[in-house]
Amino acid sequence: MVEALVATAVAVGSAGIVYVMAAARVVKQYERGVVFRLGKLRGSVRGPGFTLILPFADRLHKVNMQIVTMPVPAQDGITRDNVTVRVDAVIYFKVVDPADAVIQVEDYRFAVSQMAQTSLRSIIGKSDLDDLLSNREKLNQGLELMIDSPAMGWGVQIDRVEIKDVSLPETMKRSMARQAEADRERRARVINADAELQASKKLAEAAGVMSQEPAALQLRLLQTVVAVAAEKNSTLVLPFPVELLRFLERATPQTADPVAEASVAGVSGAAPEPEASGAPAPAEPAEEGLPADPPQLPL
């Protein structure tokens, strides 16, 4: 009798251990469990930790609740301004309703991927090339709205969509490089013209100040000479302004100059009187065609 009871207890214990092993399930912290009993959704979603299900009748589906990073394959398209481009992106999403993610869609990852590719093609066709290159934030928001609308019915929330790269044809790259070069050249010319205008105004002000003080112009000239003379490999040609001569003439006192007086007398027509020194008067020139007297040698 005792042996029968012991055997029964062992059998019951073994059956219980087998049942627990078949019914025990462990759900990780980042997962949620969806239980189907005979094909029908059973109760609420199982949280993380240890849980039991009915063996051979219940089926537990674990759904990952982490944010999924999925690259969107590069899509070829034509922009609104008829430029062929190749655009790829990346999408971040997570499951917010595990039951809908299992029931409403067969494979929510594949569904989100296909929806992202379709939305990316649509965005390319609606946008200009300049928007794809410089206004990506607005396009990312548009992509997020286009993908998030159907994904909410699948229990999936789109966290963020980013356009990674925009590939252009080589001809378009060369055209854009020429455009950028022309724009840089235009800006350089405008800057140079503005600098010339400002310099002309400053030079006009400086000329007005120097015109009030003539000596300032001479000092400026000397400063320029000093600056140029610092270079040992150049030849300096210094102009002598007439104003400096006039300045020196006014500064020099008036003195008697016999050469100047003689020149003035010659211009007026009066011949100078010979000095009373006993020197002989100069000989008159010979007549035209006759030789002059030979010089007399001293004895």
Rosetta silent file (secondary structure, phi, psi, omega in degrees, C-alpha in Angstrom):
SEQUENCE: MVEALVATAVAVGSAGIVYVMAAARVVKQYERGVVFRLGKLRGSVRGPGFTLILPFADRLHKVNMQIVTMPVPAQDGITRDNVTVRVDAVIYFKVVDPADAVIQVEDYRFAVSQMAQTSLRSIIGKSDLDDLLSNREKLNQGLELMIDSPAMGWGVQIDRVEIKDVSLPETMKRSMARQAEADRERRARVINADAELQASKKLAEAAGVMSQEPAALQLRLLQTVVAVAAEKNSTLVLPFPVELLRFLERATPQTADPVAEASVAGVSGAAPEPEASGAPAPAEPAEEGLPADPPQLPL
SCORE:     score description
SCORE:     0.000 S_00000001
   1 L     0.000  -46.073  179.713    0.000    0.000    0.000 S_00000001
   2 H   -64.883  -38.912  179.306    2.734    2.401    0.919 S_00000001
   3 H   -63.939  -38.151  178.254    4.642    1.499   -2.198 S_00000001
   4 H   -64.931  -40.637  178.984    1.586    2.271   -4.319 S_00000001
   5 H   -65.448  -40.755  178.785    1.179    5.657   -2.670 S_00000001
   6 H   -64.074  -42.322 -179.930    4.832    6.446   -3.182 S_00000001
   7 H   -65.071  -38.495  178.310    4.652    5.435   -6.830 S_00000001
   8 H   -66.183  -41.880  179.087    1.554    7.577   -7.313 S_00000001
   9 H   -63.434  -39.988  178.343    3.197   10.565   -5.676 S_00000001
  10 H   -65.750  -40.198  179.794    6.249   10.161   -7.844 S_00000001
  11 H   -65.669  -42.485  178.448    4.088    9.919  -10.933 S_00000001
  12 H   -65.299  -41.308  178.771    2.093   13.009   -9.969 S_00000001
  13 H   -63.818  -41.260  178.824    5.259   14.915   -9.190 S_00000001
  14 H   -64.568  -40.934  178.663    6.806   13.923  -12.483 S_00000001
  15 H   -64.574  -39.414  178.263    3.648   14.954  -14.326 S_00000001
  16 H   -64.811  -39.439  178.782    3.646   18.275  -12.497 S_00000001
  17 H   -65.217  -41.755  179.163    7.253   18.909  -13.393 S_00000001
  18 H   -64.879  -40.084  179.359    6.581   18.073  -17.007 S_00000001
  19 H   -63.796  -44.559 -179.674    3.516   20.349  -17.005 S_00000001
  20 H   -63.889  -41.054  178.903    5.431   23.231  -15.486 S_00000001
  21 H   -64.954  -35.350  179.676    8.251   22.783  -17.958 S_00000001
  22 H   -77.437  -28.977 -175.604    5.772   22.760  -20.840 S_00000001
  23 H   -95.157  -17.103 -174.862    3.759   25.722  -19.532 S_00000001
  24 E   -75.576  136.976  175.678    6.563   27.938  -18.254 S_00000001
  25 E  -139.964  149.774  178.025    7.605   30.873  -20.358 S_00000001
  26 E  -122.536  122.955  178.851    9.984   33.781  -19.704 S_00000001
  27 E  -105.634  126.101 -177.454    9.317   37.178  -21.283 S_00000001
  28 L   -74.298  166.529 -174.599   12.279   39.570  -21.374 S_00000001
  29 L   -61.107  -37.610 -177.486   12.112   43.141  -20.209 S_00000001
  30 L   -91.027   12.332 -179.069   12.019   44.600  -23.736 S_00000001
  31 E  -120.596  161.322  171.937    9.407   42.084  -24.936 S_00000001
  32 E  -132.768  145.338 -177.242    5.675   41.586  -24.538 S_00000001
  33 E  -106.185  131.687  176.844    3.807   38.280  -24.863 S_00000001
  34 E  -111.751  121.189 -173.849    0.609   37.778  -26.866 S_00000001
  35 E  -104.271  130.325  173.160   -1.204   34.530  -26.013 S_00000001
  36 E  -114.996  125.381  176.408   -3.518   32.693  -28.432 S_00000001
  37 E  -108.193  112.670 -176.873   -5.682   29.883  -27.064 S_00000001
  38 L    54.505   39.952  176.019   -6.862   27.629  -29.815 S_00000001
  39 L    86.717   -1.473 -178.392   -6.262   30.441  -32.284 S_00000001
  40 E  -113.883  141.213 -179.253   -8.091   33.125  -30.319 S_00000001
  41 E   -61.164  129.677 -174.459   -6.513   36.049  -28.513 S_00000001
  42 L  -112.912  117.343  171.622   -6.462   35.253  -24.845 S_00000001
  43 L    60.416 -155.305 -177.787   -6.660   37.915  -22.178 S_00000001
  44 L   -90.626  176.337 -179.663   -4.276   40.831  -21.984 S_00000001
  45 L   -74.720  134.318 -179.662   -0.726   41.124  -23.122 S_00000001
  46 E   -78.595  133.078  179.517    1.739   39.323  -20.876 S_00000001
  47 L   -83.846 -177.351 -179.407    4.378   41.546  -19.317 S_00000001
  48 L   -69.821  150.718  179.874    8.038   40.787  -18.731 S_00000001
  49 E   119.735 -161.069 -178.359    9.011   38.028  -16.315 S_00000001
  50 E   -87.302  135.409  179.052    7.856   34.460  -15.638 S_00000001
  51 E  -146.029  158.034 -178.994    4.448   33.399  -17.014 S_00000001
  52 E  -120.162  143.088  175.474    2.491   30.194  -17.554 S_00000001
  53 L  -127.791  166.964  178.262    0.399   29.096  -20.491 S_00000001
  54 L   -82.458  116.901 -177.444   -1.775   26.062  -21.147 S_00000001
  55 L   -62.334  145.743  177.137    0.359   23.484  -22.897 S_00000001
  56 L    64.538   -2.444  178.593   -0.781   22.264  -26.299 S_00000001
  57 L  -121.356  -36.432  179.716   -3.634   24.805  -26.261 S_00000001
  58 E   -99.461  151.411  176.650   -1.968   28.182  -25.860 S_00000001
  59 E  -133.736  125.644 -176.259    0.599   29.720  -28.140 S_00000001
  60 E  -103.245  125.040  175.412    2.764   32.628  -26.965 S_00000001
  61 E  -109.152  122.992  177.463    4.076   35.230  -29.455 S_00000001
  62 E   -93.655  130.818 -178.341    6.827   37.493  -28.197 S_00000001
  63 E  -116.710  127.619  179.553    6.917   40.981  -29.679 S_00000001
  64 E   -77.323  128.165 -178.667   10.034   43.160  -29.450 S_00000001
  65 L  -100.573    4.590  179.373    9.232   46.631  -28.118 S_00000001
  66 L   -72.800  160.824  175.564   12.637   48.173  -28.848 S_00000001
  67 L   -73.036  128.466 -177.385   13.152   50.904  -31.448 S_00000001
  68 E   -99.995  130.766  175.651   14.013   49.294  -34.760 S_00000001
  69 E  -103.193  115.982 -175.669   16.485   50.945  -37.144 S_00000001
  70 E  -125.614  120.947  175.797   15.710   49.969  -40.718 S_00000001
  71 E   -74.949  139.727  176.617   17.552   51.268  -43.792 S_00000001
  72 E   -95.589  123.978 -179.350   15.366   52.141  -46.745 S_00000001
  73 E   -57.128  149.090 -179.220   16.884   50.924  -50.036 S_00000001
  74 E   -61.459  135.596 -177.580   17.973   53.641  -52.458 S_00000001
  75 E  -117.434  132.794  175.091   15.172   54.726  -54.770 S_00000001
  76 E   -90.220  136.441  179.780   15.579   56.188  -58.256 S_00000001
  77 E  -159.147  171.881  178.860   13.186   58.959  -59.182 S_00000001
  78 E  -116.151  125.983 -178.537   12.647   62.163  -61.132 S_00000001
  79 L   -73.237  176.130 -178.885   12.137   65.374  -59.211 S_00000001
  80 L   -66.964  -26.090  176.383    9.528   67.991  -60.008 S_00000001
  81 L   -97.281   25.511  170.537   12.104   69.978  -61.991 S_00000001
  82 L    62.049   49.541  174.889   12.980   66.893  -64.124 S_00000001
  83 L  -120.716  127.900  179.673   16.263   65.869  -62.514 S_00000001
  84 E   -80.742  124.123 -178.079   17.070   62.173  -62.080 S_00000001
  85 E  -132.902  164.597  176.532   18.244   61.426  -58.532 S_00000001
  86 E  -130.317  117.564 -171.000   18.896   58.433  -56.328 S_00000001
  87 E  -124.048  134.702  171.773   17.841   58.822  -52.679 S_00000001
  88 E  -125.232  158.909 -174.218   18.208   56.497  -49.707 S_00000001
  89 E  -146.549  178.167  176.093   16.939   56.945  -46.166 S_00000001
  90 E  -138.477  143.669 -175.958   16.693   55.345  -42.736 S_00000001
  91 E  -126.473  139.728  177.968   13.606   54.881  -40.597 S_00000001
  92 E  -117.247  125.082 -179.848   13.236   54.467  -36.816 S_00000001
  93 E  -148.397  165.252  178.135   10.045   52.860  -35.459 S_00000001
  94 E  -148.305  160.530  178.968    8.775   50.808  -32.531 S_00000001
  95 E   -89.538  127.751  178.440    5.751   48.682  -31.630 S_00000001
  96 L  -109.048  -19.065  177.937    3.291   50.353  -29.270 S_00000001
  97 L  -132.409   97.611 -175.935    0.468   47.758  -29.452 S_00000001
  98 H   -61.007  -36.605 -178.287    1.772   44.177  -29.538 S_00000001
  99 H   -63.916  -46.020  178.651   -1.654   42.654  -30.203 S_00000001
 100 H   -66.491  -35.198  179.438   -2.276   44.783  -33.304 S_00000001
 101 H   -64.201  -26.949  179.474    1.283   44.194  -34.531 S_00000001
 102 H   -91.719  -35.769 -173.250    0.588   40.449  -34.500 S_00000001
 103 H   -90.478  -44.776 -169.743   -3.053   40.440  -35.622 S_00000001
 104 L   -75.641  -23.984 -176.960   -3.471   43.390  -37.995 S_00000001
 105 L  -139.331  145.605 -177.266   -0.472   42.751  -40.236 S_00000001
 106 L   -68.240  -49.655  179.263    1.360   39.595  -41.254 S_00000001
 107 L  -139.887  102.155 -173.613    4.894   41.032  -40.931 S_00000001
 108 H   -67.845  -29.277  177.781    5.012   44.574  -39.625 S_00000001
 109 H   -65.157  -47.652  179.488    8.714   44.997  -40.443 S_00000001
 110 H   -64.921  -37.546 -179.892    8.207   44.136  -44.107 S_00000001
 111 H   -65.760  -43.168  178.750    5.090   46.307  -44.253 S_00000001
 112 H   -65.416  -37.964  179.117    6.890   49.329  -42.821 S_00000001
 113 H   -62.865  -46.493 -179.796    9.799   48.814  -45.228 S_00000001
 114 H   -66.456  -39.204  178.034    7.546   48.733  -48.282 S_00000001
 115 H   -64.436  -38.405  178.491    5.554   51.725  -47.094 S_00000001
 116 H   -64.676  -41.645  178.801    8.793   53.678  -46.552 S_00000001
 117 H   -64.411  -42.600  179.137   10.024   52.925  -50.077 S_00000001
 118 H   -65.206  -43.574  179.467    6.711   53.970  -51.612 S_00000001
 119 H   -65.385  -36.862  178.938    6.564   57.181  -49.590 S_00000001
 120 H   -64.275  -41.897  175.907   10.172   58.017  -50.501 S_00000001
 121 H   -62.380  -40.199  179.627    9.389   57.721  -54.207 S_00000001
 122 H   -65.059  -41.125  178.998    6.349   59.935  -53.751 S_00000001
 123 H   -64.529  -39.491  178.919    8.374   62.586  -51.928 S_00000001
 124 H   -60.588  -43.822 -178.629   11.013   62.602  -54.683 S_00000001
 125 H   -69.171  -23.759 -178.060    8.370   63.240  -57.351 S_00000001
 126 H   -93.553   -7.293 -172.660    6.797   66.103  -55.377 S_00000001
 127 L  -112.287  156.770  172.450   10.011   67.937  -54.476 S_00000001
 128 L   -88.113  165.406  179.838   12.537   70.067  -56.327 S_00000001
 129 H   -64.262  -38.168  179.234   16.237   69.311  -56.391 S_00000001
 130 H   -63.148  -35.966  177.930   17.017   72.309  -54.185 S_00000001
 131 H   -67.493  -38.447  179.143   14.598   71.008  -51.533 S_00000001
 132 H   -65.789  -30.240 -175.872   16.256   67.582  -51.552 S_00000001
 133 H   -89.713  -34.605 -171.771   19.664   69.161  -51.059 S_00000001
 134 H  -121.249  -16.006 -175.700   18.969   71.974  -48.608 S_00000001
 135 L  -121.127   53.057 -174.702   15.490   71.524  -47.081 S_00000001
 136 H   -74.031  -27.772 -178.234   15.687   67.950  -45.853 S_00000001
 137 H   -61.083  -41.954  178.470   14.088   68.613  -42.477 S_00000001
 138 H   -66.178  -40.044  178.667   10.773   69.468  -44.101 S_00000001
 139 H   -67.212  -36.136  177.751   10.964   66.397  -46.347 S_00000001
 140 H   -63.382  -40.404  177.390   11.748   64.184  -43.351 S_00000001
 141 H   -65.365  -39.215  177.002    8.632   65.429  -41.589 S_00000001
 142 H   -64.221  -41.126  176.507    6.561   64.750  -44.706 S_00000001
 143 H   -62.415  -42.024 -179.436    7.943   61.212  -44.941 S_00000001
 144 H   -62.062  -41.202  178.759    7.192   60.592  -41.282 S_00000001
 145 H   -67.303  -40.265 -178.564    3.561   61.666  -41.700 S_00000001
 146 H   -66.405  -34.818 -178.765    3.081   59.570  -44.838 S_00000001
 147 H   -84.941  -32.801 -174.331    4.425   56.419  -43.182 S_00000001
 148 H   -72.276  -27.582 -177.088    2.921   56.965  -39.732 S_00000001
 149 H   -61.731  -53.073  177.395   -0.683   57.224  -40.952 S_00000001
 150 H   -76.618  -24.483 -176.719   -1.103   53.580  -42.033 S_00000001
 151 H   -69.916  -25.475  179.112    1.407   52.274  -39.479 S_00000001
 152 H   -62.620  -32.350  176.905   -0.771   53.367  -36.539 S_00000001
 153 H   -72.340  -14.479  177.969   -3.333   50.739  -37.554 S_00000001
 154 H   -96.618    4.475 -177.539   -0.616   48.103  -37.319 S_00000001
 155 L    75.275   23.722 -177.605    0.312   49.018  -33.744 S_00000001
 156 E  -119.757  137.455  177.261    3.557   50.610  -34.942 S_00000001
 157 E  -114.916  127.453  177.879    4.710   54.159  -34.233 S_00000001
 158 E   -82.667  118.610 -177.398    7.187   55.901  -36.557 S_00000001
 159 E   -84.985  -42.986 -177.165    9.736   57.651  -34.406 S_00000001
 160 E  -165.801  147.488  175.467   11.867   59.376  -37.065 S_00000001
 161 E  -130.471  130.745 -177.652   12.705   59.273  -40.788 S_00000001
 162 E  -129.491  132.209  171.467   15.974   60.656  -42.182 S_00000001
 163 E   -81.866  121.581 -174.778   17.139   61.069  -45.784 S_00000001
 164 E   -85.804  -50.726 -172.033   20.743   59.900  -45.793 S_00000001
 165 E  -147.942  148.273  175.974   22.130   60.662  -49.233 S_00000001
 166 E  -124.783  113.178 -179.222   21.095   62.165  -52.564 S_00000001
 167 E   -96.194  132.681 -178.701   23.107   60.942  -55.564 S_00000001
 168 L  -115.189  155.533  173.430   23.190   63.154  -58.672 S_00000001
 169 L   -65.719  157.941 -177.846   24.364   62.456  -62.246 S_00000001
 170 H   -64.262  -37.150  178.997   27.859   63.645  -63.155 S_00000001
 171 H   -63.131  -39.541  178.829   26.533   66.193  -65.652 S_00000001
 172 H   -68.314  -36.126  177.190   24.355   67.752  -62.981 S_00000001
 173 H   -63.102  -41.576  178.678   27.300   67.884  -60.564 S_00000001
 174 H   -65.946  -39.822  178.646   29.383   69.769  -63.149 S_00000001
 175 H   -63.822  -42.174  178.748   26.528   72.180  -63.827 S_00000001
 176 H   -67.066  -34.174  177.581   26.099   72.882  -60.129 S_00000001
 177 H   -66.302  -40.789  177.307   29.859   73.412  -59.773 S_00000001
 178 H   -65.361  -39.179  178.296   29.805   75.983  -62.589 S_00000001
 179 H   -63.208  -44.395  178.849   26.825   77.702  -61.006 S_00000001
 180 H   -64.014  -38.601  179.109   28.574   77.873  -57.633 S_00000001
 181 H   -65.131  -42.654  178.697   31.741   79.213  -59.271 S_00000001
 182 H   -64.383  -39.094  178.656   29.794   81.918  -61.112 S_00000001
 183 H   -66.350  -39.687  177.183   28.005   82.917  -57.918 S_00000001
 184 H   -63.388  -40.925  179.368   31.314   83.151  -56.047 S_00000001
 185 H   -65.183  -40.320  177.836   32.773   85.300  -58.809 S_00000001
 186 H   -61.504  -44.651  179.241   29.746   87.605  -58.735 S_00000001
 187 H   -64.149  -37.009  178.437   30.067   88.038  -54.988 S_00000001
 188 H   -64.988  -40.807  178.660   33.787   88.732  -55.319 S_00000001
 189 H   -65.277  -40.570  178.959   33.133   91.459  -57.889 S_00000001
 190 H   -63.842  -41.413  179.293   30.484   93.052  -55.706 S_00000001
 191 H   -65.006  -41.998  178.802   32.848   93.029  -52.735 S_00000001
 192 H   -63.714  -41.472  178.641   35.659   94.566  -54.819 S_00000001
 193 H   -64.158  -40.268  177.342   33.318   97.275  -56.131 S_00000001
 194 H   -64.100  -39.608  178.056   32.152   98.051  -52.612 S_00000001
 195 H   -64.736  -40.894  177.557   35.759   98.293  -51.456 S_00000001
 196 H   -63.201  -39.471  178.687   36.601  100.668  -54.316 S_00000001
 197 H   -63.527  -46.017  179.399   33.613  102.855  -53.418 S_00000001
 198 H   -64.706  -40.030  179.084   34.640  103.067  -49.770 S_00000001
 199 H   -64.883  -39.036  179.077   38.265  103.744  -50.727 S_00000001
 200 H   -64.464  -38.025  178.043   37.218  106.528  -53.112 S_00000001
 201 H   -65.139  -42.895  179.528   35.188  108.197  -50.357 S_00000001
 202 H   -66.435  -38.903  178.103   38.114  108.034  -47.952 S_00000001
 203 H   -65.561  -37.488  177.340   40.515  109.354  -50.618 S_00000001
 204 H   -63.860  -41.082  176.707   38.136  112.225  -51.356 S_00000001
 205 H   -64.107  -41.953  179.063   38.063  113.123  -47.655 S_00000001
 206 H   -64.681  -39.075  178.110   41.865  112.912  -47.478 S_00000001
 207 H   -64.330  -38.485  177.507   42.210  115.127  -50.556 S_00000001
 208 H   -64.031  -38.359  178.559   39.927  117.694  -48.986 S_00000001
 209 H   -69.455  -41.966 -178.865   42.052  117.772  -45.827 S_00000001
 210 H   -68.937  -29.062  179.312   45.317  117.973  -47.788 S_00000001
 211 H   -67.026  -25.554  177.960   44.001  120.785  -49.976 S_00000001
 212 H   -78.104  -26.901  179.189   43.655  122.969  -46.891 S_00000001
 213 L  -125.354  100.301 -178.415   47.294  122.364  -45.882 S_00000001
 214 H   -60.222  -31.570 -178.996   49.730  122.214  -48.860 S_00000001
 215 H   -66.563  -24.531  179.364   52.518  120.969  -46.622 S_00000001
 216 H   -64.553  -36.391  177.802   50.493  117.858  -45.831 S_00000001
 217 H   -64.339  -40.131  178.909   50.758  116.759  -49.473 S_00000001
 218 H   -66.583  -40.098  177.232   54.533  117.123  -49.330 S_00000001
 219 H   -63.954  -39.055  177.257   54.701  115.112  -46.118 S_00000001
 220 H   -64.755  -39.093  177.319   52.586  112.413  -47.671 S_00000001
 221 H   -62.323  -42.604  179.224   54.893  112.350  -50.684 S_00000001
 222 H   -66.043  -37.546  175.829   57.909  111.938  -48.428 S_00000001
 223 H   -62.437  -40.207  177.369   56.206  109.112  -46.563 S_00000001
 224 H   -63.855  -40.742  178.411   55.549  107.374  -49.862 S_00000001
 225 H   -62.321  -42.203  178.994   59.194  107.808  -50.845 S_00000001
 226 H   -64.012  -40.347  179.977   60.325  106.278  -47.563 S_00000001
 227 H   -66.278  -39.658 -179.759   57.980  103.334  -48.009 S_00000001
 228 H   -73.586  -35.202 -178.225   59.179  102.682  -51.562 S_00000001
 229 H   -67.517  -16.446  178.047   62.854  103.147  -50.652 S_00000001
 230 L   -65.415  -24.555  177.649   62.636  100.235  -48.202 S_00000001
 231 L   -83.729  118.998 -176.377   62.688   97.889  -51.210 S_00000001
 232 L   -81.004  -12.236 -175.573   66.307   97.454  -52.281 S_00000001
 233 L  -102.289   23.455 -178.115   65.500   95.894  -55.637 S_00000001
 234 L  -132.534  153.240  177.308   63.637   98.842  -57.161 S_00000001
 235 L  -103.208  129.465 -176.010   64.592  102.131  -58.788 S_00000001
 236 L  -101.906  121.763  174.473   62.866  105.211  -57.465 S_00000001
 237 L  -105.813  112.179 -173.354   62.014  108.053  -59.848 S_00000001
 238 L  -100.775  114.698  174.969   61.052  111.045  -57.731 S_00000001
 239 L   -73.691  146.486 -179.460   59.005  113.777  -59.429 S_00000001
 240 L  -108.575  102.511 -173.111   59.742  117.335  -58.343 S_00000001
 241 L   -70.158  150.207  179.377   56.433  119.160  -58.047 S_00000001
 242 H   -67.733  -31.015  179.848   56.108  122.766  -59.134 S_00000001
 243 H   -62.158  -34.720  178.086   54.353  123.592  -55.891 S_00000001
 244 H   -67.382  -37.931  176.667   57.532  122.764  -54.001 S_00000001
 245 H   -62.836  -43.718  178.975   59.521  125.108  -56.206 S_00000001
 246 H   -63.692  -38.643  178.650   57.063  127.881  -55.588 S_00000001
 247 H   -62.829  -44.123  178.810   57.193  127.178  -51.867 S_00000001
 248 H   -66.436  -36.235  179.735   61.012  127.381  -51.896 S_00000001
 249 H   -65.359  -39.421  178.189   60.908  130.531  -54.032 S_00000001
 250 H   -71.185  -30.367 -178.736   58.647  132.229  -51.537 S_00000001
 251 H   -79.664  -23.357 -177.724   60.808  131.088  -48.655 S_00000001
 252 L   -81.931  132.397  177.961   64.134  132.287  -50.235 S_00000001
 253 L   -70.216  149.743 -178.630   64.980  136.042  -49.618 S_00000001
 254 L   -76.970  123.331  178.137   65.361  138.305  -52.683 S_00000001
 255 L  -124.609  156.493  179.535   69.112  139.055  -53.434 S_00000001
 256 L   -73.708  131.738  179.788   70.840  140.987  -56.201 S_00000001
 257 L  -125.244  109.596 -178.164   71.917  138.751  -59.031 S_00000001
 258 H   -62.504  -32.964  179.933   74.177  140.405  -61.717 S_00000001
 259 H   -67.698  -40.083  178.518   73.458  137.654  -64.196 S_00000001
 260 H   -67.300  -40.244  178.568   69.750  138.156  -63.784 S_00000001
 261 H   -63.309  -40.857  178.915   70.136  141.932  -64.120 S_00000001
 262 H   -62.630  -41.545  179.868   72.195  141.510  -67.289 S_00000001
 263 H   -66.138  -36.735  177.362   69.590  139.219  -68.744 S_00000001
 264 H   -66.873  -41.034  178.304   66.867  141.722  -67.868 S_00000001
 265 H   -64.935  -39.001  177.404   68.880  144.567  -69.462 S_00000001
 266 H   -63.752  -34.841  178.959   69.451  142.520  -72.581 S_00000001
 267 H   -70.392  -35.217 -178.283   65.785  141.910  -72.896 S_00000001
 268 H   -78.136  -13.948  175.929   65.004  145.653  -72.541 S_00000001
 269 L    98.075   -2.693  179.765   67.522  146.592  -75.299 S_00000001
 270 L   -90.689  126.202 -178.975   70.018  148.695  -73.233 S_00000001
 271 L   -83.048  141.283  179.137   73.655  147.665  -73.661 S_00000001
 272 L   -72.183  143.157  179.587   75.795  147.591  -70.536 S_00000001
 273 L   -77.196  142.900  179.963   78.516  150.221  -70.286 S_00000001
 274 L   -68.974  148.947 -179.292   82.133  148.953  -70.303 S_00000001
 275 L   -75.251  147.081 -179.012   83.942  149.025  -67.040 S_00000001
 276 L   -87.649   68.474 -179.642   86.598  151.708  -66.541 S_00000001
 277 L  -113.909    1.392 -178.468   89.425  149.310  -65.929 S_00000001
 278 L    82.269    3.579  178.199   91.605  150.202  -68.935 S_00000001
 279 L   -76.206  142.213 -179.649   90.914  146.953  -70.712 S_00000001
 280 L   -66.231  152.005  178.732   90.603  147.210  -74.452 S_00000001
 281 L   -73.558  151.656  178.940   87.228  147.036  -75.997 S_00000001
 282 L   -64.589  142.963 -178.536   86.352  143.849  -77.750 S_00000001
 283 L   -68.073  145.142  178.354   87.219  143.729  -81.416 S_00000001
 284 L   -75.994  147.473  179.587   84.478  144.206  -83.888 S_00000001
 285 L   -66.894  148.315  179.467   83.654  141.178  -85.959 S_00000001
 286 L   -68.052  160.246  179.011   85.075  141.007  -89.455 S_00000001
 287 L   -66.662  159.339 -176.843   83.005  141.690  -92.452 S_00000001
 288 L   -67.136  127.673  177.637   81.113  138.841  -93.949 S_00000001
 289 L    96.246  -11.615 -179.461   83.270  136.794  -96.292 S_00000001
 290 L  -109.861  140.178  179.521   86.666  138.146  -95.044 S_00000001
 291 L   -71.177  153.475  178.305   88.840  136.310  -92.581 S_00000001
 292 L   -78.218  159.415  177.488   89.537  137.879  -89.264 S_00000001
 293 L   -64.395  140.008  179.120   93.015  139.158  -88.359 S_00000001
 294 L   -67.016  154.211 -179.160   95.309  136.469  -87.025 S_00000001
 295 L   -70.249  143.284  178.860   96.052  136.753  -83.369 S_00000001
 296 L   -87.180  126.402  178.342   99.234  138.609  -82.420 S_00000001
 297 L   -81.635  144.559  177.828  101.758  136.570  -80.540 S_00000001
 298 L   -72.499  141.640 -178.284  103.493  138.330  -77.674 S_00000001
 299 L   -86.894    0.000    0.000  107.181  139.231  -78.243 S_00000001
